[in-house]
Amino acid sequence: MQWFNAVVQGLLLGGLYALFATGLSLMFGVMRIVNLAHGDLAVVASFLALALVGGTGLPLWVVVVVTVPLFAVLGYLNQRVLLQGSLSSGPLATLLVTFGLSIVLQNVLLEIFSADTRTLDGGSFATSSFQLAGSITVGWLPLATFLLACAVLAGIQVFLTRTGLGRMLRASSDDRETANLVGADSRHVYGVATAIAFATVALAGLMFAVRSSFDPATGPSRLIFAFEAVVIGGLGSLWGTLLGGIVLGVTQSLGSQIDPAMTLLAGHLVFLAVLAFRPQGLLAGRTA
């Protein structure tokens, strides 16, 4: 029963990893950008929510409703102002730009909030749970995070396949020059993709901040988990991020059952195994 419980907890943890990985997968699938500031953006969202809760006294759910759209706007502006110019210079330029953004964000957070560890108070919802079967306990927050990840992925899938802007985004991903000839504005389309990516990583950061503690230096570790989930699932595969997150979460959970010191190592070993034997990922494909 303990092993089955470990699988259940790993499955729920995989939802959080998938939520982190969604924006990273989307930006790569559409623009071929690996955003090295991805994890730091999640931490920025967490600190912003913490400041809003402490400064305004608003309920956490209201702060979430405010923060996620705000990050979508910031994502659009970031793409138009910062990333667009580097796209024509090749992938190395975008890597350097996002790496520089990561360093700046970490230092700004350190200057404003210090290196102290913080957490978002989710109230009873963050700690309450229910009995699934026998000794298996499922927390409401992990379950909500998993369902939220599935809903976000389904929403993005519907947007890409059922809307005109989504189809234009897919066309720009396939061939930007041809899409421009038929009326697509690749800069606007890429801005929309980045806006969605920023919104999803903000949502992931907030869910993680309620679930665990954070500080200005936790961004790179979030990036590693998101990147591993994307690679395991398949670079550019939208639903592959969910599968990759689940594989990573279950592996870590089972590893902790064997030895708590193997929790992170087990996930890294699976990541290396996928790179060695199936580098295209479990669900090879493209996001758009």
Residue pairs with C-beta under 8 A, 6 or more apart in sequence:
1 134
1 135
1 136
2 135
2 257
3 254
3 257
4 136
5 135
5 136
5 137
6 250
6 253
6 254
6 256
6 257
7 250
7 253
7 254
8 132
8 136
8 138
9 142
9 253
10 246
10 249
10 250
10 251
10 252
10 253
10 254
11 146
11 246
11 249
11 250
12 138
12 139
12 142
12 143
12 145
12 146
12 249
13 142
13 249
13 250
13 252
13 253
14 146
14 229
14 242
14 245
14 246
14 247
14 248
14 249
14 250
15 142
15 145
15 146
15 147
15 148
15 149
15 150
15 242
15 245
15 246
15 249
16 142
16 145
16 146
16 149
16 204
16 207
16 208
16 211
16 245
16 249
17 225
17 226
17 228
17 229
17 244
17 245
17 246
17 248
17 249
18 149
18 153
18 229
18 241
18 242
18 244
18 245
18 246
19 145
19 148
19 149
19 152
19 200
19 203
19 204
19 207
19 245
20 38
20 39
20 42
20 201
20 204
20 208
20 222
20 225
20 226
20 229
20 245
21 225
21 226
21 227
21 229
21 230
21 233
21 241
21 244
21 245
22 149
22 152
22 153
22 156
22 197
22 200
22 201
22 204
22 238
22 241
23 35
23 38
23 196
23 197
23 198
23 199
23 200
23 201
23 204
24 34
24 35
24 38
24 197
24 201
24 223
24 226
24 227
24 230
24 241
25 230
25 233
25 235
25 236
25 237
25 238
25 240
25 241
25 287
26 156
26 193
26 196
26 197
26 200
26 238
26 287
26 288
27 33
27 34
27 35
27 193
27 194
27 197
28 34
28 230
28 235
28 236
28 287
29 173
29 235
29 236
29 237
29 238
29 286
29 287
29 288
30 169
30 172
30 173
30 189
30 190
30 193
30 287
30 288
31 83
31 87
31 94
31 173
31 190
31 193
31 194
32 91
33 83
33 87
33 91
33 94
33 98
34 91
34 94
34 95
34 98
34 227
35 41
35 98
35 197
36 95
36 98
36 99
36 101
36 102
36 223
37 98
37 99
37 101
37 102
37 105
37 219
38 98
38 201
38 222
38 223
38 226
39 102
39 218
39 219
39 220
39 221
39 222
39 223
39 224
39 226
40 101
40 102
40 105
40 106
40 109
40 219
40 220
40 223
41 71
41 105
41 198
41 201
41 202
41 205
41 219
42 201
42 202
42 204
42 205
42 208
42 219
42 222
43 105
43 109
43 205
43 214
43 215
43 216
43 218
43 219
43 222
44 105
44 109
44 205
45 67
45 71
45 201
45 202
45 203
45 205
45 206
45 209
46 118
46 120
46 205
46 206
46 208
46 209
46 214
47 109
47 112
47 113
47 118
47 214
47 216
48 67
48 70
49 60
49 63
49 64
49 67
49 120
49 206
49 209
50 118
50 120
50 209
52 58
52 63
52 66
52 67
53 60
53 63
53 120
53 121
56 63
58 66
60 120
60 121
60 122
60 123
60 210
64 203
64 206
67 202
67 206
68 199
68 202
68 203
68 206
69 199
70 202
71 198
71 199
71 201
71 202
72 195
72 196
72 198
72 199
73 195
74 198
75 191
75 194
75 195
75 196
75 197
75 198
75 199
76 191
76 192
76 194
76 195
76 198
77 191
78 194
78 198
79 187
79 190
79 191
79 193
79 194
79 195
80 187
80 191
82 97
82 101
83 94
83 97
83 98
83 190
83 194
84 187
84 190
86 93
86 94
86 96
86 97
87 93
87 94
87 190
102 219
102 220
105 219
106 216
106 217
106 219
109 216
110 216
110 217
113 216
115 215
115 216
115 217
116 215
117 213
117 214
117 215
118 209
118 213
118 214
118 215
119 209
119 210
119 212
119 213
119 214
120 206
120 209
120 210
121 210
122 141
122 210
122 211
125 140
125 141
125 144
126 141
126 210
126 211
127 139
127 141
128 139
128 140
129 137
129 138
129 139
129 140
130 137
130 138
130 140
131 137
131 138
132 138
141 207
141 210
141 211
142 211
145 207
145 211
148 203
148 207
149 242
149 245
150 242
152 200
152 203
153 238
153 239
153 241
153 242
156 196
156 238
157 238
157 239
158 166
159 165
159 166
159 196
160 166
160 167
160 169
160 170
160 238
160 287
160 288
161 167
165 189
165 192
168 179
168 184
168 189
169 189
169 192
169 193
169 288
170 288
171 178
171 179
171 182
171 184
172 179
172 180
172 184
172 186
172 189
172 190
172 288
173 286
173 287
173 288
174 288
176 186
179 186
179 189
180 186
193 288
204 222
205 214
205 222
208 214
208 222
225 248
225 267
228 244
228 248
228 267
228 268
228 271
229 241
229 244
229 245
229 247
229 248
230 240
230 241
230 244
230 281
231 244
231 271
231 274
231 275
231 281
232 240
232 243
232 244
232 247
232 248
232 270
232 271
232 274
232 281
232 282
233 239
233 240
233 241
233 242
233 243
233 244
233 245
233 247
233 281
233 282
233 283
234 240
234 243
234 244
234 280
234 281
234 282
234 283
234 284
234 285
235 280
235 281
235 284
236 285
236 286
236 287
236 288
237 281
237 283
237 284
237 285
237 286
237 287
238 285
238 287
239 283
240 281
240 282
240 283
240 284
240 285
243 282
243 283
244 281
244 282
247 270
247 282
248 267
248 270
248 271
251 266
251 267
251 269
251 270
252 263
252 264
252 266
252 267
253 263
254 266
255 262
255 263
255 264
255 265
255 266
255 267
256 262
256 263
256 266
258 266
274 281
274 282
